[in-house]
Amino acid sequence: MAMNSSQLTSQDHRGEGMRTQSIDTHPDVERVLIALLRQASSQKRFQSVQALTRSGIWASVHRWQQHHPDASMQEAAVHYVASAYGDHFAQLVQEQLIRQEHWTVQPVDLLAVLEPILSVFDSTEVPWYLGGSLASSLHGMQQLAQDIDIVIHPRSFTFSDEKLWNETRVALLKEHYVIDEEAMHQGQSVSLLHLDSLMKVDVIISQREAFDLAMAQYTEMHLLEEQHAVLPVASAVEMILWKLVRYHTDKIMRHDGMEDDAGWNDILGMLKVQGLRLNISLLEQWAERLAMSKLLEQALLDAGISGSPAER
């Protein structure tokens, strides 16, 4: 985390001080925003994520095409996928779009993107829940979702199981997604790209480790849109711990001295918005087991949550 003396601090009712999400944001303004987010329903938060995501992908594709007027919409799409998801997926998308002369990118509808794959899971009784930036946005500060993470419950069978990835179901999924079939048949976590919207879905096989098994029991049910059923979402505790581990891993792997301020702000956003609703004891227990205690302590301080457990 890159901190300096120019960063703003403020007082929070639970701690000594609070680092604001941006040096350009006055502490009082952020305090009001946090209060509003705490009162907002899951639907309101989801609507914000949806709007940010729609403007992100759709605008990026059309902006590139405007700067390259001789390029087709398909070429603009391939360029976007390459920059967002890498050359491997860009090649798979290009192979698909060659056969679709009149294809055009559609605005993202996150639940429509999820519907085909969730139908497969529900039909085979595969336990799953939503994670990633969508989950962290529901618990903290809203952000665009560059992709959607679906976590398969660790007690579930593996992806190589014919019960899930049989020929008929893969054929149905291919009507909606570009699929990394090599990873699918190797029993690894699988990425699917929703062709209409260019939104990527990562299906993650949760490990059978103590942390994954423990966190699965804390999933929460959220209503994201009135006309849809409630969906299982990773808890704020799981998302904070998972992002702490990822932040730490990224920090020790880098050799350029840079740190992931966006990732750190994501952690702080969840801590600030959840506030007193957080199970701090559970956070601290698992942070110790994951060797993340010092990092969690710093995050709590930056979020304005400090003092001994008795003072909380």
C-alpha positions in Angstrom: 0.0 0.0 0.0 1.4 3.3 -1.0 0.8 5.8 1.8 2.3 9.2 2.3 1.7 12.3 4.4 -0.6 13.9 1.9 -3.3 11.2 2.4 -6.3 12.3 4.4 -7.3 10.8 7.7 -10.4 11.2 9.8 -11.9 9.9 13.0 -14.3 7.0 13.0 -16.6 6.0 15.8 -14.8 2.7 16.1 -11.2 3.7 15.9 -8.4 6.2 16.0 -8.3 7.2 12.4 -9.4 6.3 8.9 -7.7 6.5 5.6 -10.0 7.7 2.9 -10.4 5.8 -0.3 -8.9 8.7 -2.3 -6.6 11.6 -1.4 -9.1 13.8 -3.2 -12.0 12.8 -1.0 -12.8 14.8 2.1 -13.3 12.6 5.2 -16.8 14.1 5.8 -17.8 13.3 2.2 -16.6 9.7 2.6 -18.4 9.4 6.0 -21.7 10.4 4.3 -21.1 7.9 1.4 -20.4 5.1 3.9 -23.6 5.9 5.8 -25.6 5.7 2.5 -24.0 2.5 1.5 -24.8 0.9 4.8 -28.4 1.7 4.3 -28.6 0.6 0.7 -30.2 -2.7 -0.2 -28.4 -5.4 -2.1 -30.5 -4.4 -5.2 -29.3 -0.8 -5.0 -25.7 -1.9 -4.7 -26.1 -4.4 -7.6 -27.6 -1.7 -9.8 -24.5 0.4 -9.3 -22.2 -2.5 -10.2 -24.4 -3.2 -13.3 -24.3 0.5 -14.4 -20.5 0.7 -14.0 -19.9 -2.6 -15.8 -22.1 -1.7 -18.7 -20.4 1.6 -19.2 -17.0 -0.1 -19.0 -17.2 -2.9 -21.6 -19.6 -1.4 -24.1 -17.9 2.0 -24.0 -14.4 0.4 -24.4 -15.4 -1.5 -27.5 -17.1 1.4 -29.2 -14.4 3.8 -28.2 -11.7 1.6 -29.9 -13.8 1.3 -33.0 -14.3 5.1 -33.2 -10.5 5.5 -33.2 -10.2 2.8 -35.9 -13.1 3.6 -38.3 -12.0 1.0 -40.8 -12.2 -1.8 -38.3 -15.2 -4.0 -37.9 -17.1 -4.5 -34.6 -15.7 -8.0 -34.5 -12.2 -6.6 -34.6 -13.0 -4.2 -31.9 -14.3 -7.0 -29.8 -11.2 -9.1 -30.3 -9.0 -6.2 -29.3 -11.0 -5.6 -26.1 -10.9 -9.3 -25.2 -7.1 -9.4 -25.8 -6.5 -6.4 -23.6 -8.9 -7.5 -20.8 -8.5 -11.3 -20.8 -5.4 -12.2 -22.8 -4.5 -13.5 -26.3 -5.7 -17.0 -25.7 -9.3 -15.9 -25.2 -9.0 -13.3 -28.0 -8.1 -16.1 -30.4 -11.1 -18.2 -29.3 -13.4 -15.2 -29.7 -12.0 -14.4 -33.1 -12.7 -17.9 -34.3 -16.3 -17.6 -33.1 -17.0 -14.1 -34.5 -15.7 -15.0 -38.0 -18.9 -17.0 -38.4 -21.1 -14.2 -37.1 -21.0 -11.4 -39.7 -23.7 -9.3 -38.1 -22.6 -9.7 -34.5 -22.5 -6.6 -32.3 -21.7 -6.2 -28.6 -24.7 -5.9 -26.3 -24.8 -4.0 -23.0 -24.0 -6.2 -20.0 -26.8 -7.8 -18.1 -25.0 -9.6 -15.3 -27.8 -11.9 -14.3 -28.4 -12.8 -18.0 -24.7 -13.6 -18.4 -24.9 -16.0 -15.4 -28.2 -17.6 -16.3 -27.1 -20.4 -18.7 -24.2 -21.7 -16.5 -26.3 -21.5 -13.3 -29.0 -23.5 -15.0 -26.5 -26.2 -15.6 -25.3 -26.2 -12.0 -28.9 -26.2 -10.6 -29.9 -29.0 -12.9 -27.1 -31.1 -11.6 -27.4 -30.0 -8.0 -23.9 -28.5 -7.9 -23.6 -26.2 -4.9 -22.1 -22.8 -5.8 -21.9 -19.2 -4.7 -20.8 -15.8 -6.2 -17.4 -14.4 -5.2 -14.9 -11.9 -6.7 -15.6 -8.2 -7.4 -19.4 -8.8 -7.5 -19.4 -10.1 -3.9 -16.9 -7.5 -2.6 -19.1 -4.7 -4.2 -22.2 -6.0 -2.5 -20.3 -5.8 0.9 -18.3 -2.6 0.3 -17.6 0.1 -2.3 -19.2 -0.5 -5.7 -16.9 -1.1 -8.7 -17.3 -2.4 -12.2 -17.1 -6.2 -12.5 -14.4 -7.1 -15.1 -15.5 -10.7 -14.7 -17.8 -12.8 -12.5 -16.5 -15.5 -10.1 -18.6 -18.5 -9.4 -17.2 -20.7 -6.6 -18.0 -24.4 -6.6 -18.5 -25.6 -3.0 -15.4 -27.7 -1.9 -17.5 -30.7 -1.1 -18.7 -30.9 -4.7 -17.3 -33.2 -7.3 -14.6 -32.0 -9.7 -15.1 -30.6 -13.2 -13.8 -33.7 -14.9 -16.9 -35.5 -13.6 -19.1 -36.6 -16.5 -22.1 -35.7 -14.4 -21.4 -32.0 -15.0 -19.4 -31.6 -18.2 -21.1 -34.1 -20.5 -21.4 -33.5 -24.2 -25.0 -32.3 -24.1 -24.4 -29.6 -21.4 -21.2 -28.4 -23.0 -23.1 -28.0 -26.3 -25.8 -26.0 -24.5 -23.2 -23.7 -23.0 -21.5 -23.1 -26.3 -24.7 -21.5 -27.5 -24.0 -18.6 -25.1 -20.2 -18.8 -24.2 -16.8 -19.2 -25.7 -15.3 -21.9 -23.5 -11.7 -22.8 -22.6 -12.4 -26.5 -23.1 -8.8 -27.6 -22.5 -9.0 -26.4 -18.9 -12.5 -27.9 -18.6 -11.3 -31.4 -19.6 -8.3 -31.2 -17.3 -10.5 -30.7 -14.3 -9.2 -27.2 -13.7 -11.1 -24.0 -12.9 -12.8 -22.9 -16.1 -13.3 -19.6 -17.8 -16.3 -18.9 -20.1 -16.8 -15.7 -22.1 -20.4 -14.6 -22.7 -20.2 -13.8 -26.4 -23.1 -11.3 -26.6 -21.6 -9.0 -23.9 -17.9 -10.1 -23.8 -18.3 -10.6 -20.1 -16.0 -13.4 -18.6 -17.3 -15.9 -16.1 -14.6 -17.7 -14.0 -15.9 -21.0 -12.5 -13.5 -21.6 -9.6 -13.1 -25.0 -7.9 -12.8 -24.3 -4.2 -10.1 -26.4 -2.5 -10.9 -29.0 0.1 -8.8 -27.0 2.6 -9.9 -25.9 6.1 -10.4 -22.3 5.0 -12.6 -23.1 2.0 -14.7 -25.6 4.0 -15.1 -23.1 6.8 -16.0 -20.1 4.6 -18.6 -22.0 2.6 -20.9 -22.2 5.6 -21.0 -18.4 5.9 -22.4 -17.7 2.5 -25.3 -15.3 2.4 -28.5 -15.1 0.3 -29.0 -11.8 -1.6 -31.8 -10.5 -3.7 -30.2 -8.7 -6.6 -33.2 -8.0 -8.7 -36.9 -8.3 -7.8 -37.8 -10.6 -10.7 -35.0 -13.1 -9.9 -34.5 -15.6 -7.1 -32.1 -14.9 -4.3 -28.5 -15.9 -5.0 -25.8 -17.2 -2.6 -22.9 -14.8 -2.2 -19.6 -15.2 -0.4 -19.6 -13.5 3.0 -17.7 -10.2 3.7 -15.4 -12.2 6.1 -14.4 -14.6 3.3 -13.9 -11.8 0.7 -11.7 -9.7 3.1 -9.5 -12.6 4.0 -9.2 -13.8 0.4 -8.3 -10.3 -0.8 -5.8 -9.9 2.0 -4.0 -13.1 0.9 -4.1 -12.0 -2.7 -2.7 -8.5 -1.8 0.1 -10.1 0.2 0.9 -12.6 -2.6 1.0 -9.8 -5.2 3.2 -7.7 -2.9 5.9 -10.4 -2.4 5.8 -11.4 -6.1 6.4 -7.9 -7.4 9.9 -6.6 -8.0 9.1 -3.0 -9.1 8.2 -1.7 -5.7 4.6 -1.0 -6.7 1.7 -2.0 -4.5 -1.9 -2.7 -5.3 -3.7 0.4 -4.0 -7.0 -0.6 -5.7 -6.9 -4.0 -4.0 -6.1 -2.4 -0.7 -9.0 0.1 -1.1 -11.3 -2.8 -1.9 -10.4 -4.4 1.5 -10.9 -1.1 3.3 -14.2 -0.4 1.6 -15.6 -3.7 2.9 -14.3 -3.1 6.4 -15.8 0.5 6.4 -19.2 -0.3 5.0 -19.7 -3.5 7.1 -18.6 -1.7 10.3 -20.1 -3.2 13.4 -21.8 -6.0 11.5 -18.4 -7.7 10.9 -17.4 -10.7 12.9 -14.0 -9.3 13.8 -13.2 -12.2 16.0 -13.6 -14.6 13.1 -11.6 -12.3 10.9 -8.7 -12.3 13.4 -8.9 -16.0 14.0 -8.5 -16.9 10.3 -6.0 -14.1 9.7 -3.8 -15.7 12.3 -4.2 -19.2 10.7 -3.4 -17.7 7.3 -0.4 -15.7 8.6 -2.2 -12.5 7.7 -2.5 -11.0 11.3 -0.2 -8.0 10.7 -1.8 -7.2 7.4 -5.3 -7.4 8.9 -4.2 -5.2 11.8 -3.0 -2.5 9.3 -6.3 -2.8 7.3 -8.4 -2.3 10.5 -6.4 0.7 11.4 -6.7 2.2 7.9 -10.4 1.5 8.0 -10.8 3.3 11.3 -11.4 0.1 13.2 -8.8 0.0 16.0 -8.4 -0.7 19.7 -8.6 -3.9 21.7 -11.4 -6.4 21.0 -13.1 -5.3 24.2 -13.2 -1.7 22.9 -15.0 -2.8 19.7 
